[in-house]
Amino acid sequence: EGAAAEGAAEEEAPPVAFEDFKKAREEKSKAEKEARERAEEEARAAARHARMLQNQASEVVDGEEELEGLVRGYKKRADGSTTSYFDREVDASTRAMLDRLKAPKRID
């Protein structure tokens, strides 16, 4: 009797129109898309929060010795000052060569 009752329930359900089926399918795909976008946004927010916490947890360094491993893009000059790698420090031999090139030349 239980199987007969299930079969009767299926027969009693009205047939679904194609428009209704299409609408239900679109709603389902829209809900899945929104859930996926919400999960992606939560993941981005969590990553952003982790980066913010990492940036806030950075140490304050006072001494020159402590800067050795942390600072990039800087170098020590011969006089002990710190400068960027883009700073052009001319050594004695290069300075002599540049002075020779800058010297006035006689035009024949």
C-alpha positions in Angstrom: 0.0 0.0 0.0 2.9 2.4 0.8 4.3 2.1 -2.8 0.8 2.6 -4.2 0.3 5.8 -2.1 3.6 7.2 -3.4 2.7 6.5 -7.0 -0.7 8.1 -6.4 0.9 11.3 -5.0 3.1 11.6 -8.1 0.1 11.3 -10.4 -1.8 13.9 -8.4 0.9 16.6 -8.9 0.0 18.9 -11.8 2.5 18.9 -14.7 5.0 21.7 -14.7 4.9 24.2 -17.5 8.2 24.9 -19.3 8.1 28.6 -18.3 7.8 27.6 -14.6 10.6 25.0 -15.0 12.8 27.6 -16.7 12.0 30.2 -14.0 12.8 27.8 -11.2 16.1 26.8 -12.9 17.1 30.5 -13.3 16.3 31.2 -9.7 18.3 28.2 -8.6 21.4 29.2 -10.7 21.0 32.8 -9.5 21.0 31.7 -5.8 24.1 29.5 -6.5 25.9 32.4 -8.1 25.1 34.7 -5.3 26.3 32.1 -2.7 29.5 31.6 -4.7 30.1 35.4 -4.9 29.4 35.8 -1.2 31.9 33.1 -0.4 34.5 34.7 -2.7 33.9 38.1 -1.1 34.3 36.6 2.4 37.6 34.9 1.3 38.9 38.3 0.0 37.8 40.0 3.2 39.6 37.4 5.3 42.8 37.7 3.2 42.6 41.5 3.4 42.1 41.3 7.2 45.1 38.9 7.5 47.3 41.3 5.5 46.2 44.2 7.7 47.0 42.3 10.8 50.4 41.3 9.4 51.2 44.9 8.5 50.2 46.1 12.0 52.3 43.4 13.7 55.5 44.7 12.0 58.4 45.5 14.4 59.8 49.0 15.0 63.6 48.8 14.4 65.9 51.3 16.0 69.5 50.2 15.5 71.5 50.0 12.3 72.5 46.4 13.1 68.9 45.4 13.2 68.2 46.8 9.8 70.5 44.4 8.0 68.0 41.7 7.1 64.9 43.9 7.0 65.7 46.8 4.7 65.9 46.3 1.0 66.8 48.8 -1.6 69.4 50.6 0.6 73.2 50.2 0.9 75.9 51.6 3.1 78.4 54.1 1.7 82.0 54.2 2.5 81.4 57.0 5.0 78.8 54.9 6.9 75.7 56.7 5.7 72.7 54.7 4.2 71.5 55.5 0.7 69.3 54.0 -1.9 70.7 51.7 -4.6 69.7 54.4 -7.1 72.1 56.9 -5.6 75.2 57.3 -7.7 78.4 57.3 -5.8 81.4 57.9 -8.0 84.7 56.3 -7.0 88.1 58.0 -7.5 89.0 56.3 -10.8 85.6 57.0 -12.3 85.8 60.6 -11.1 89.3 61.0 -12.7 87.9 59.7 -16.0 84.9 62.0 -15.9 87.2 65.0 -15.2 89.4 64.1 -18.2 86.3 64.0 -20.4 85.0 67.3 -19.1 88.3 69.1 -19.6 88.4 71.6 -22.4 89.7 70.3 -25.7 91.5 72.2 -28.3 89.7 72.4 -31.7 92.1 72.1 -34.6 
